[in-house]
């Protein structure tokens, strides 16, 4: 609006920003929906009822994964297909607004020094035709080159901007150009012309609008082509930002799958109010994810990390957290990730399992204890025990099972008679 845009142009420019917004809000909305749906089921004890009916919570993965795939495809189309075209269209609108403002800012009978940022050129026109925008009686004082300043006088002129080639200049008619050097102020070079074109450097006229397409305005095919071109030119150090953007066009849609796993794992064990817990968890997860993405993008652009691990680290970390939560909810009755008591209960189990992995002693080499049956080592072979001993063992076991009320002495003697 400050650049003279009408309401229709503002609405059109805002619509071109929607793909970039939707590429972030679609995964967020999906995560919030998963947390709300399954968090409500958990708070209403419907998950407990499913467990009691013999239904595993992992069965709930089927609808979640199906919706995750559909949401990921939609996000990919919005971010990787619509996004570059919309960003390019938005850039064209900004370019047109800057051009329109540059033409409209020239005021007749006023010394205009803001045509080029920095005030290195002063423009004066006596009048401007309302129909064509043609300038009349043009005066220009050009000090862009301090070693050779110029003064240009012309009967007519106009500002021309080539959008396709991003060129900016002045078309002047019936004029003369005076140039001199400060070292010899008495010598002036005059150049008469009927028509003349005086170009401006694009970076001078549009300092905040780059000439080439940015990485977010390129499709995946164009990004791959740009990387190949830079490597062929020996500029491999300029490729990381294009490779990072290429991986982002796949990693951000894949986040829908990660959010599905993580949302299901977080909501199954939650016993808090579904709505408040869902909003809090979704905000926390989204914040963590996009902090990971932003840090990875900066690390990849600057070369601190390779583009692949820099972009995909967030998906790997949060995806692993989702799988772990699903596993814990499958093993436990209900694992609430926000309840510290579950973590304190897990620590003794972890220590017990770690200690049980020590060197085990074979039961064949273990020394016999009193009152237990002594079996020979397998290395001694079956000849150490007679067939009568095996028969006695079978008979003793049958006798004990049929006469449970026998005395301790009888059982001890039977056990001794079965010993090899």
N, C-alpha and C positions, 0 to 999 in steps of 0.2 A: 504494500500500500504506500509506503514512503517513497517508492520509486515510480509512482504514477500508475500503478496497475489497477485495473477495474476489478469488480467483484468476480466476474467470470474467470478472469486470469488467476485470481487468488484461489478460487475453488479448484481450478484445473491443476494449479501447482500443488495444492494440498493433496489432491487425489493421487498425484505421482509419488507422494511420500508414503502412501498407505502400504505398498508391498514391503517396504523396510520395516514398518511398524508391525504388520501382520506376521512377518517372519519371526518376530520375538513373542508376540502375544498368543499365537496359536499354540506353541508348546506350553506356554504358561497356563493357558486355559485348559489344555488337556490334563496337565498335572493337577490343577485345582479340581477338575471334575473327578479324577480318580480318587483323590483324597476325600472329597465330599461323599462320593458314593460308597466307597468301602469303609470310610471312617464312620458313616452313619450305620452301616451294617454291624460294625464292631461294637459301637456304643449301644445298639439295640440288642446285642447278644445273638444276632443272626449268624455270626461266624461260629459261635459256640454251638449253636443248633446244627450247623452243617457238620462240625466235627463229630457231634454226638450221633449224627446220621451216617457216619462213615465216609463223608465226603472230604477229601483233602483240600486244604486251601489252595494248593497248586492248581486245582481245577479252574480256579478263577483266573489263571493266567491266559486261558484261551480267548475270552472276550477282550482282555486288556491288550494282548499282543495283536489281535486283529485290528482293534481301533488304533493302536500305536502305528501299525504299518500304514493305514489309511491317512492318519494325521501326518506321518512323515512324508508321504507322497505329496500331500497338499502343501506342506511347508516347502518341500523341494521345488515344486512348481512356482510357488509365490516368490521364493528367495532366489532361485537360480535361473528362472526363466523370465518372470515378470519383473523382477528387481532390476537387472541391468537396463532393460528397455525403459523402465519408469525413471531410473536415475538419469539416463541420458536425456529423456524428455524434460525432466525438471531442470537440467543444466541448460537446455535450449531456451526455456522460458526465462531463466535468470539472465542469459546472454541477451535475449531480446529486450528485457527490461533495462539492462545497462545501456544498450544502444539507444533506446528511446529516451532515456534520461540524458545521455550525452548530447543528443540532438536538441532536446528541449531546454537544456540548461544554458544554451548560448542565447544571451539576451542582447537585442540590438542596442547600439550606442552605449555599451558598457564594456569595460575592459575585463574580459573573462580569463582568469588565470587558473581555473580549476579543471580545464579540459583534460589535462594530463596531471596525475598526482605528482606533487613536488613543486608545482608552479614554475616549471622550466619553459613554459610557453604561454605567451599572452596573446589573446585573440580579440580583435575588435571588428565588428560589422556594423554598417550604418543602417541596414534594414534586412528583413527576412520575408520572402514571399510566402503568403499564407497558404497558397495552393500547392506549390512545389517544394517549399522549404529552402529555396535557393538564397544564398547570401549575396549581398550587394556591398561593393566597396569594402574589401577585406584588407585588414592590416594584421600582420603576424610578426611577433618578436620571438625568435626561437633561440634559446640559450642551452639547448640540450647538449651541444658540444661547446664547452667553454672556450676551447682554443679557436673556434671559428663560428661565432654567433652570426645570425642572419636576420635580415628584415625583409619581409615579403609584402608587396602591394599587388592587389589584383582587383579587377572590375567585378568579378563574380567568383563564387566557389560554393562548395558543398562538402559535407562530411560523408564519406562512403565507407561502408562496412560490409565486407564479404563474409557471410556467416559460414559458407562451406569451407573456405580456406583460412578462415580466421585472420583476415587482413583488414587493417584500418588505415585510412589515409585521407588526405584532402585533395579534391579535384578543383583546381583553380583555372581561371580563364583570363586571358589578356592582362598579364601582369609582368612584374620584374622582381628579381631576387637580388638583394644586395648582401654581400658577405665580406667580412674583413677579419684581420688577425690583430689581436691586441698588441703584438710586438711592432706592427707597422700600422698604426691607426690612420695614417694619412692615405693609405692605399685601399681603395674599395673596388671590389669586383662586382660588376652588374651583369645580370643574365636575363634577357627579355624572353618571354615565352607567350605563345598563343594559348596552349593548354599544357598544364603541368600537373603531375601527381607527386605529392609529398607524403611518403608513407610514415606511419608511426610504428614503433616496436610494439608487438602485441602485448608483451609483458608490461610495457609502460601504460598502455591504455586500459588493459584489464589485468591489474596486478593480482587479483584474487580469483581469477578464472583461468585454470590451466588450459593449454591448447589441446593436448592429447587427452584421450579418454583415461579416466582413473580406473583403478583396479576394480572398484565396485560397479563400474559401468560396462564391464566386459563379461561375456558369457564364459562358460567353462572351456569351450572350444577356442575362443579368442585368448583366454588366459594361457592355455597350453601353447598356442601359436606364439604369443608374446615371449614366453619363457624360451622356446626354441630359437626365436630370433635373437634374443639377448645373448644366449649361449653361443650362437654362431658368430656374433660380433665380438666375442671375448669379454662380455660384460656379465659374467655369471654372478658377480656380487650384487647386481641389481634385480635378480630374479626372486629372492625370498618373499617379497611382499605379494608378488603374483601367485607364487606357490601357496602361501598362507591363505589367500582369498580363495584359491581353487579348493583347498581342503575344507575351508569354512562352508562352502556351498554344499558339502556332503555332511559335515559334522553337525551343523545346526539342525537339519532335518532328522538326523539320527538321534538327536537328543530326545525326540518324542518317544522312542523305544526305551531310552534310559529312564526318562521320567515315568513311563508306565511301570517298569520294574520297581523303581524306587518308591513311587507313590503307593503301589500295592503293598510293598514290604513295610512302609511306615504306617499305613492305615490299618493293617490287620491286627496289630497288637495294641493299638491305641484305645484307651478307655476313657479319654476325655471327651468333652462335647465336640461333636463332629465338625460343626461349622467353624468355631473358633480355632480348633486345632488345625483344620485344613488350611485356613488362611495363613496362620502363622508358619506352618511347615512349608507351604508353597512359596511364600515370600523368602524364607530362609534358603530353600533349595535353589530358587531362581537366582538369588543374590550370589550364592556360592558358585553356581555354574557360570554366570556371566563374569564374575571376577576371574575365575579360572580361564575363561575364553579370552578375556581382555589381556591378562598377563601373558598368556601363551601367544597371542597375536603380537604383542610388543616384543617378546623374546624371539619369535620367528622373524619379524621384520628386521630386527637389529642384528640377527645372526647369532644370538646367544644359544639358540636351540635350533635343531632341524625343524622345518615346517610341519612334518608329519607328527612327531610327538608333541610339538608345541600346541597344535590345534586339538588333537584327539585326547590329550591328557584328561580334560574335564569329563569326557564321555567314559573313559576307562575307569577313572576313580569313582564317579557316581554310579556307574553301572555295576562295578564290583560291590559297592555298598548295598545296592538294591538286591543283588544275588545273595549276599550274606544275610540280609534281613529276611528274605524269603526262606532261606535254609533254616534260620533260627526259628521262624514262625512255624515251619513244617515240623521241626523236632520238638519244640516246646508247645505247651498248651496255648500260650499267648505271650509273645515277646514284645513288650512296649519299649521302643528305643528311647523314649523320654523318661523312663523309670530307672533310676540308678541302681535299684535293688537287683535288677536282672544282671547287671554287669558284675556286682559283688557276688552273685551266685555262680557266675561263670568262672571266676578266677580260681576257686578251689578245683573245679573240674579240669581246667587247663593245667594246673600244677600236678594234679593226680595223673593225668595222661602223660605229662612230660616225664614224671618220675618212673612210670611204668614202662617206659621205652628203654630202660637200662638193660645191661647184659643179663639175659635169663639163663637159669641153670636147667639143664635137661632133666626131666623127671626120671630118666633111666639111670643117671649118675647120682641122683640125690640119695643120701644115706638113709637107710630105713629108720623109721621111728618106732617107738614101742607101741605094741598093740595094733600095728598095721600089717597087712599082708606083704611079705617080701617076695618080690618077683625078680627073676634074674635079668641081667643086662641082655639086650638083644644081640650083643656081639658074642655071647656065650653059646648061642644057637639053641634050637629046640631040644637038643639031647640032654640038657641039664635037668629037665623035668620029665618024669615018667608019665606014661599015659594014665597010670593009676592016680597020680596027683591031680591031673586035669579032671578025671572022673570024680575024684573026691570033692574037687571044687564045685563041680556042677551039682553033686548030691547035697553038699553043704548049703549052697544057695537055695536049693529047693526046700531043704528041711527048714531053713530059717523062715522062708516065706510061708510055709504051711503051719509052722508052730511059732507064732509071734510071742506067745506067753512063756517060752522056754527061759530058763534061768541064764544068768550071765556066765556061769561056769560052763554050761553046755555050749553056748555060742563061742566062748573062748577056745574050748577044746576042739570044736568043729573048725574054727579058723586056723588053729595050729595044725590040724590034720590036713588042711588044704595047702599048706606052705611047702614050696619046693625046697 
